[in-house]
């Protein structure tokens, strides 16, 4: 049985439970299922099965109907964030061959320039029933509305193979050019199976929805929640900046976000003891999780686990896990960030040097992984796929390994420790160091709550100096004490020449700290 078949069976069994809520508005699993089946019926009647469907927008019922309806239609869904530049949206549409868009009026209209420049043939508005679209969008497009769905009979999901491309997510890549990662039904099936091993969740539990659909942890928000009969609690973009009230108002049980999201609450003093008594699970991924932030969250959510996950999009959301225990409060962690833990069942990892030879335990090198969660590769990018999905001469199985581009090592507890990106490694005066090492040394002082180190480069590309960015107000005396503490762990030449205080760390569309933006700021100083 494929994952889509399992999901359909699960959703059908939760009939009267609430599947999604936003404020006082809710939809049951029955409505979610029936509307999605009607979309499948609409697609079937118009020969639209097995197409690539663009899902436009965030956190509204239309996008969830569209995603599930696409799955039931044996289609592949591609999230499109309307905040992207029109050029990026055009690139995504053209690269993946999208001919159908689904979303609400506001989201669809916001990308009208991209629609005018691409070969979109059909647009579906699952929640709206007016013809206003044709006054703003091209007249050659076929438009379908809620009224078109009402007359249709729901049909069960079409059968698909485990190798079917379930979704395509576009990552920016180191060059800034989007790469479309193709994730199959089989990839997702094993990921949900592995994740389910860690939890015993009651039907009706309440889950957060913090991730944009273009960021792969949104897969957990949606499919993991629906697979277990949970209630996906939506919030507005404005509230996402400071979700303190949302967590308590909705009585969230299962929280999942990037660390940056809670870092701002920490800085503003919202992580007071017992702030979030309802939380039972607190899950983080997407970027390093500082121990200092972890300890503050543990006090704020005393009844909750704290779990640090790791996984590139190419390995289907998450592939390692570290469970933080309360007795770890006195344990010292490398660079003051939590390990990424141990790898999921049915998967393997290795740490390799620049020639892809395995290195000894404790030595730093590139993390590579293999297993059935590895994606199919990048759409229309054969050479890029071959470059990072490759076989290793020392692996007699001849299975494919994925080169993560992340620097890591295995500690004495047999846990994987993340150090940083290969492309964030710096060379100063002939010496190499990862930015994470510098950041960890600075955080050791406990006088600063966050720090991001970026290089300021000369015209020839060499590192001229290092610039630190923080949201913590620090005095000159505190800066001197920070330096004294850091010098116990790093050499003087690796200290930042400046530490600049900013109100809030810039973020990417996926909610991570935007290091590229900070790098650009540093170059102008």
Secondary structure by P-SEA (a helix, b strand, c coil): ccaaaaaaaaaaaaccccccccccccccaaaaaaaaaaaaaaaaaaccccbbbbbcccccaaaaaaaaaaaaacbbbbbbcccccaaaaaaaaaaaccccccccaaaaaaaaaaaaaccccbbbbcccccccccccccccbbbbcaaaaaabbbbcccccccccccbbbbbbcccccbbbbbbcaaaaaaaaaaaacccccccbbbbbccccccccccccccaaaaaaccccccccccccccaaaaaaaacccbbbbccccaaaaaaaccccccccccccbbbbccccccaaaaaaaaaacccbbbbbbbbccccccccbbbbbccccccccccccccccccccccbbbbbbcccccccccccccccccccccccccccccaaaaaacccccccccccbbbbbccbbbbbccccbbbbccccccccccccbbbbaaaaaaaaaccccccbbbbbbbccccccccbbbbbbcccccaaaaaaaaaaaaacccccccccbbbbcccccccccccccaaaaaaaaaac
